[in-house]
Amino acid sequence: MNAFLYFVVLLAWGSSWFAISFQLGEVAPQVSIAWRFLMASIILFIWCYLRGLRLSFPWRDHTSWILLGFFLFCINYICAYFGTFYLASGLICLIFSTLTLFTVFNGFIFFKKPIRLPILIGAVVGIAGLSIIFSNEISNTDWSFESGVVKGFLWMILATFFASIGMLLSGQFQARKMPLVQSNAYSMLYGSIILILYISLSDVRFSFDSSFSYVVSLVYLAIVASVIGFGVYLKLVGNIGADKASYVNIFTPTIALLLSTLFENYQWSWIGIIGVLLIIVGNVIVLYARPVN
């Protein structure tokens, strides 16, 4: 069952990179993110209503969901947005792939979770594989402070740090038997509201693009990448732990490149294939790591 969930997340998030390309244009990325999670939360609330799922909860649960929404559906995306100003897509993928390392160490520091050595080893092997895939992009990057790459690097590190905290929080909430679907519905709603408040206080224009490509990609990101992707991923977090589940973020750029091969004529090299093999090896090491008793 967990292998199936893992595969679903890979497809959902791997394909989201292609869908996001249709979101870039008239609408500011922060606004598109707010629309995405607002739409996803509405879909989840409709699902809860149709299934007769409970929607009334004590204020302590809502406090938890505001926190989850802030870390997982708001602040990490804002930081990632600022990072994209300065970094190419390959570097963004590579930095965010350190999510597994952040999840392992943040779990140990803030949540008293033991560090599992196989997951650390698997993550390092996978990150090395991703580094090989994007080696040309990395070597052609101007790493001087004036170029802004250092700023972008720091923004993406912050985004990764906050995302790992959100994933660890979700695992904690599931351990407390908080319902996953309602948790996602409320936390996405609160995350989108915080984003809207942030946008209203900034110089970003709140707008919407009614073009076919924008609307279809927005619906795809809301349903497939958010409702299904985050729902399945956070279920996986509850089942196998945030440290194991986070390796998905090392693997998803490979799925994105495979889709780019089909739709954008991306050309693979032998060194890229070696990188993919390393990612697969790292994935095997991580997924076969034994649970801590």
C-alpha positions in Angstrom: 0.0 0.0 0.0 2.8 2.5 0.9 4.6 1.7 -2.4 1.4 2.6 -4.3 1.0 5.9 -2.3 4.7 6.7 -3.0 4.1 6.2 -6.7 1.0 8.4 -6.7 2.9 11.2 -5.1 5.8 10.9 -7.6 3.3 11.2 -10.5 1.3 14.0 -8.9 4.2 16.2 -7.9 6.5 15.2 -10.8 3.8 16.4 -13.3 3.2 19.6 -11.3 6.5 21.1 -12.6 5.1 21.0 -16.1 1.7 22.4 -15.0 3.4 25.3 -13.1 5.0 26.5 -16.4 1.5 27.5 -17.6 1.0 29.6 -14.4 3.9 32.0 -15.2 2.8 35.2 -16.9 0.3 37.9 -15.9 -0.5 36.6 -12.4 2.1 36.9 -9.7 3.3 33.5 -8.4 2.2 34.3 -4.8 -1.3 35.0 -6.1 -1.4 31.8 -8.1 -0.3 29.9 -5.0 -3.1 31.5 -3.0 -5.7 30.6 -5.7 -4.3 27.1 -5.8 -4.7 26.3 -2.1 -7.9 28.2 -1.8 -9.4 26.1 -4.6 -8.0 22.9 -3.1 -9.4 23.7 0.3 -12.9 24.3 -1.2 -12.7 21.0 -3.0 -11.8 19.2 0.2 -14.6 20.9 2.2 -17.1 19.9 -0.5 -15.8 16.3 -0.3 -16.2 16.3 3.5 -19.7 17.6 3.2 -20.7 15.0 0.6 -19.2 12.2 2.6 -20.7 13.5 5.8 -17.4 13.9 7.5 -17.1 16.0 10.7 -16.2 19.7 10.2 -16.7 21.0 13.7 -13.6 20.9 15.8 -12.3 22.6 19.0 -10.3 25.8 18.8 -7.1 23.9 19.7 -7.3 21.9 16.5 -7.7 25.1 14.5 -4.7 26.6 16.2 -2.7 23.5 15.0 -4.0 23.8 11.5 -3.2 27.5 11.3 0.4 26.5 12.3 0.4 23.8 9.7 -1.0 26.1 7.0 1.6 28.7 7.8 4.6 26.3 7.4 3.4 23.9 4.7 1.1 26.0 2.5 2.4 29.6 3.0 5.8 30.7 4.2 7.8 28.0 2.4 6.2 29.0 -0.9 6.9 32.7 -0.3 10.5 31.9 0.4 10.7 29.6 -2.7 9.2 32.4 -4.8 12.0 34.8 -3.7 14.5 32.1 -4.4 13.3 31.7 -8.0 14.3 35.4 -8.7 17.9 34.4 -8.5 18.2 30.7 -9.3 17.8 28.4 -12.3 15.3 25.6 -12.0 18.0 22.9 -11.6 19.5 24.7 -8.6 16.0 25.1 -7.1 15.4 21.3 -7.5 18.8 20.5 -6.0 18.5 22.8 -2.9 14.9 21.6 -2.2 16.1 18.0 -2.5 17.9 18.5 0.9 14.4 18.4 2.4 15.2 14.8 3.6 18.3 16.0 5.5 16.3 18.9 7.0 13.5 16.6 8.0 15.9 14.1 9.7 17.7 16.8 11.7 14.7 19.0 12.5 12.9 15.9 13.6 15.7 15.2 16.0 16.1 18.7 17.3 12.5 19.9 17.6 10.5 16.6 17.8 13.0 14.3 19.5 12.8 11.8 16.7 15.9 9.4 16.4 18.2 9.8 13.4 18.1 6.8 11.1 21.5 6.4 9.4 20.3 4.6 6.3 18.0 7.5 5.5 20.9 10.0 5.8 23.0 7.8 3.5 20.2 7.3 1.0 19.5 11.1 1.0 23.2 11.9 0.3 23.3 9.4 -2.5 20.1 10.7 -4.0 21.3 14.4 -3.8 24.6 13.4 -5.4 22.6 11.8 -8.3 20.5 15.0 -8.7 23.7 17.1 -8.6 25.0 15.0 -11.5 21.9 15.5 -13.5 22.1 19.3 -13.1 25.9 19.4 -13.2 26.0 21.6 -16.3 23.6 24.1 -14.9 25.5 24.2 -11.6 28.9 24.7 -13.3 27.5 27.5 -15.5 26.1 29.4 -12.6 27.8 32.7 -11.5 28.4 32.1 -7.8 29.6 35.6 -7.0 27.7 37.5 -4.3 26.8 40.2 -6.8 24.9 37.8 -9.0 22.3 37.2 -6.3 22.8 33.4 -6.3 23.7 33.5 -2.7 20.5 35.3 -1.8 18.5 32.8 -3.9 20.3 29.9 -2.1 19.4 31.3 1.3 15.8 31.8 0.4 15.5 28.2 -0.9 17.2 26.9 2.2 14.6 28.8 4.3 11.8 27.3 2.1 13.2 23.8 2.6 13.5 24.3 6.4 10.0 25.6 6.8 8.6 22.8 4.5 10.3 20.2 6.7 8.8 21.7 9.9 5.3 21.5 8.2 5.7 17.9 7.3 6.9 16.9 10.8 3.9 18.8 12.3 1.6 16.8 10.0 3.1 13.6 11.3 2.6 14.8 14.9 -1.0 15.7 14.3 -1.7 12.4 12.7 -0.2 10.6 15.7 -2.7 12.6 17.8 -5.4 11.0 15.5 -6.4 14.3 13.9 -8.4 13.5 10.7 -6.1 13.9 7.6 -8.7 15.2 5.1 -10.2 17.8 7.4 -6.7 18.7 8.6 -5.7 19.4 5.0 -8.9 21.3 4.2 -8.5 23.7 7.1 -4.7 24.1 6.9 -4.9 24.8 3.1 -7.6 27.3 3.8 -5.6 29.0 6.6 -2.5 29.0 4.5 -4.2 30.7 1.6 -5.8 33.3 3.9 -2.3 34.1 5.3 -1.0 34.4 1.8 -3.9 36.7 0.8 -3.1 38.9 3.8 0.5 39.0 2.9 -0.3 40.0 -0.7 -2.7 42.7 0.4 0.1 44.3 2.5 2.7 44.0 -0.3 3.0 45.7 -3.6 1.8 42.6 -5.5 -1.4 43.0 -7.5 -4.1 40.5 -6.8 -5.4 39.3 -10.2 -6.7 36.3 -12.1 -5.9 35.0 -15.7 -9.0 33.7 -17.4 -7.0 32.1 -20.3 -7.6 28.4 -20.9 -4.0 27.3 -20.2 -3.9 29.2 -16.8 -7.3 27.9 -15.6 -6.7 24.3 -16.6 -3.2 24.3 -15.0 -4.6 25.9 -11.9 -7.4 23.2 -11.6 -4.8 20.5 -12.2 -2.5 21.9 -9.5 -5.4 22.3 -7.1 -6.8 18.8 -7.6 -3.8 16.6 -8.6 -0.8 18.3 -6.9 -2.6 19.7 -3.8 -5.8 17.6 -3.0 -4.4 14.3 -4.1 -0.6 15.0 -3.9 -0.5 16.5 -0.4 -3.3 14.2 0.8 -1.4 11.0 -0.3 2.0 12.4 0.7 0.9 13.4 4.3 -0.8 10.0 4.6 2.6 8.5 3.7 4.2 10.7 6.3 1.9 9.2 8.9 2.5 5.7 7.7 6.3 5.6 7.3 7.6 8.8 8.9 8.4 12.3 7.5 12.1 11.4 7.0 11.4 8.4 4.7 8.5 10.1 2.8 10.5 13.3 2.2 12.8 11.4 -0.3 10.0 11.8 -2.8 11.3 15.4 -3.2 14.6 14.0 -4.5 12.8 11.7 -7.0 10.2 14.1 -8.4 12.5 16.2 -10.5 13.4 13.0 -12.4 9.7 12.4 -13.2 9.5 16.1 -14.3 12.5 15.5 -16.7 10.9 12.4 -18.1 7.7 14.4 -18.9 9.9 17.1 -20.4 11.4 14.4 -22.6 8.0 13.6 -23.9 6.5 17.1 -24.3 9.5 19.5 -24.5 12.2 17.3 -26.3 14.5 17.2 -23.4 17.8 15.4 -24.3 19.3 12.9 -21.9 23.0 12.3 -21.6 24.9 9.3 -20.1 25.9 11.4 -17.1 22.2 12.2 -16.6 21.3 8.5 -16.6 24.0 7.8 -14.0 22.4 10.5 -11.9 19.0 8.8 -12.1 20.6 5.4 -11.2 22.1 7.0 -8.1 18.7 8.5 -7.1 17.1 5.1 -7.5 19.8 3.5 -5.3 19.3 6.2 -2.7 15.6 5.6 -2.9 16.0 1.9 -2.2 18.3 2.6 0.8 15.8 5.0 2.3 12.6 2.9 1.8 14.2 -0.2 3.2 15.4 1.6 6.3 14.0 -0.2 9.4 11.6 1.6 11.6 12.9 2.6 15.1 11.3 0.6 17.9 
